[in-house]
Amino acid sequence: MTTTLVLLAALAAQVQMPDGCTNPDGMCVDAKDRLVIAAPNNDRRQPGAIFRLDSPDGKPYKWFDVPVNPASGFAAPMGICFGPDGELYVCDCQKDSNGRLLRITFRDDRVATCEAVAVGLDNANGVKYLNGRLYLTQAFLYGVKRADGAATSGLYMFNATD
């Protein structure tokens, strides 16, 4: 097993993220087979943004900045996925119940609309669309305490039309 991992690592090509991406996070593939990458840029020197890689031998570039959260003054996009109509769902990972799930629509590959479809989230970091439903993970729920002291996380499911 270790030999296989070493071989795979040796064969892997490195993709250099451009300036403006201090830490890539969630990824998905759009309907045109382009790799889409979320960058929360946790150091806050760069805005949270969505990057795109249009071909395997191309270079990633910034597609758009994620609109800032009015409560915190920044956006931290992590988990991302596309819905059936090409809309992009973005987890804006925030503490203090300031997190959001955003739905972004496009016209000619440019952002047309951005709306918050869920708010009041703690550390929302994963989202998937499946059969008309959205599944959202929260890595840590601050307000939920367990008797054994372990961290509490959550998985939520709701209709995409809710």
Buried (B, 14 or more C-beta within 10 A) or exposed (E): EEEEEEEEEEEEEEEEBEEBBBEBBBBBEBEEEBBBBBBBBBEEEBBBBBBBBBEEEEEBEBBBBBBBBEEBEBBBBBBBBBBEEEBBBBBBBBEEBBBBBBBBBBEEEEBEEBEBBBBEBBBBBBBBBEEEEBBBBBBEBEEEEEEEEEEBBBEBEEEBEE
